[in-house]
Amino acid sequence: MTRRDHVDEMMEGWRAELPEAATVQLEIIKRVGRLKALVEETTQSVLDEYGLTYAEFDVLATLRRAGPGYRLKPSHLASRSSLTTGGTSNILQRLTSAGLVEREPDPADGRSSWVCLTALGARRTEELALATGEAHKDLLSDVPEDTARALADLLREVLLALGDRPRPSRRN
């Protein structure tokens, strides 16, 4: 007998009750949703130890990935993270109060500013990136490496088919 997961049980019910709803697309969506929930739960358990939300970590990680200087304009920060500009503003206030980021005026444009990681913010972000990476490794430890690699490649193909392409990179 083939191994079964929660989605198989759900699909069995749809096949019995409304077969036209039991599509492979539904299986994909439900499995991706279950995986997302498990990853978010694992990630949040690490972030809770640091007293941070996922959105706050997203901002810190986006700044850290920007490269040396670890700074971005607020609008670029919002577009590279999964937040709105209003949401980013609220998060920046909390991260500034925690000493993890600071805002610097842009000498080239008096109406604009930079958001920068502080030294503490850079260290904390690196700790978090490594800690969440370890938690994700633990979560997926029973998945064979070749299966994980194949899944990552297949998910890239799905996302590309859906039009998910990177935005042009801007360092400032």
Secondary structure, 3 states (H helix, E strand, C coil): CCCCCHHHHHHHHHHHHCHHHCCHHHHHHHHHHHHHHHHHHHHHHHHHHHCCCHHHHHHHHHHHHCCCCCEECHHHHHHHCCCCHHHHHHHHHHHHHCCCEEEEEECCEEEEEEEEECHHHHHHHHHHHHHHHHHHHHHCCCCCHHHHHHHHHHHHHHHHHCCCCCCCCCCC
